[in-house]
Amino acid sequence: MNQSRLTTTALTILRVALGFLFAAHGWQKFNEWTIAGTQAAFAQMGVPAASSPTRAATNWCCSLAPLPWPSP
């Protein structure tokens, strides 16, 4: 796939911005609401397995995962 330099740059900026938003959201869950608070909020919303500490920790860690890059 032959993409222009502008398209590649725009996609990179978009991915970095989205990655920052996901990381900030995950940090808020971890730092401000705590894992216990996040679990309680998930339980109140009816999220399955919300009482599992693994579920909340996984959600936070996955928010820090980088977005997949397209194949060259």
C-alpha positions as CSV (number, residue, x, y, z in Angstrom):
1,M,0.0,0.0,0.0
2,N,1.5,3.3,-1.1
3,Q,0.4,6.1,1.3
4,S,1.5,9.7,1.0
5,R,3.7,11.2,3.6
6,L,0.9,13.5,4.8
7,T,-1.5,10.5,5.3
8,T,1.1,8.6,7.3
9,T,1.9,11.6,9.4
10,A,-1.8,12.3,10.0
11,L,-2.4,8.7,11.1
12,T,0.6,8.8,13.4
13,I,-0.7,11.9,15.1
14,L,-4.2,10.5,15.4
15,R,-2.8,7.3,17.0
16,V,-0.7,9.2,19.5
17,A,-3.6,11.4,20.5
18,L,-5.9,8.4,20.9
19,G,-3.3,6.6,22.9
20,F,-2.9,9.6,25.2
21,L,-6.7,9.7,25.7
22,F,-6.9,6.0,26.5
23,A,-3.9,6.3,28.9
24,A,-5.4,9.3,30.7
25,H,-8.7,7.5,31.1
26,G,-7.0,4.4,32.5
27,W,-4.9,6.5,34.8
28,Q,-8.0,8.2,36.1
29,K,-9.6,4.8,36.9
30,F,-6.5,3.7,38.7
31,N,-5.4,6.8,40.5
32,E,-8.6,8.8,41.3
33,W,-11.3,6.1,41.5
34,T,-9.1,3.3,42.7
35,I,-9.6,-0.3,41.6
36,A,-12.3,-0.8,44.3
37,G,-14.2,2.3,43.1
38,T,-13.9,1.2,39.5
39,Q,-15.2,-2.3,40.4
40,A,-18.1,-0.7,42.2
41,A,-19.0,1.5,39.2
42,F,-18.8,-1.5,36.8
43,A,-21.0,-3.5,39.2
44,Q,-23.5,-0.7,39.3
45,M,-23.6,-0.5,35.5
46,G,-24.1,-4.3,35.3
47,V,-20.8,-5.2,33.7
48,P,-20.3,-9.0,34.0
49,A,-17.5,-10.1,36.4
50,A,-17.1,-6.5,37.7
51,S,-16.2,-7.7,41.1
52,S,-13.1,-9.4,39.8
53,P,-9.9,-7.4,40.5
54,T,-8.4,-8.9,37.4
55,R,-11.2,-7.4,35.2
56,A,-10.5,-3.8,36.5
57,A,-6.7,-4.2,36.3
58,T,-7.0,-5.7,32.8
59,N,-9.2,-2.8,31.7
60,W,-6.6,-0.3,33.0
61,C,-3.6,-2.1,31.4
62,C,-5.4,-2.5,28.1
63,S,-6.0,1.2,27.9
64,L,-2.2,1.6,27.8
65,A,-1.7,-0.9,25.0
66,P,-0.6,0.7,21.8
67,L,-3.0,0.8,18.8
68,P,-2.2,-1.7,16.1
69,W,-0.2,-0.3,13.2
70,P,-1.1,-1.2,9.6
71,S,1.1,-3.6,7.7
72,P,3.5,-2.0,5.3
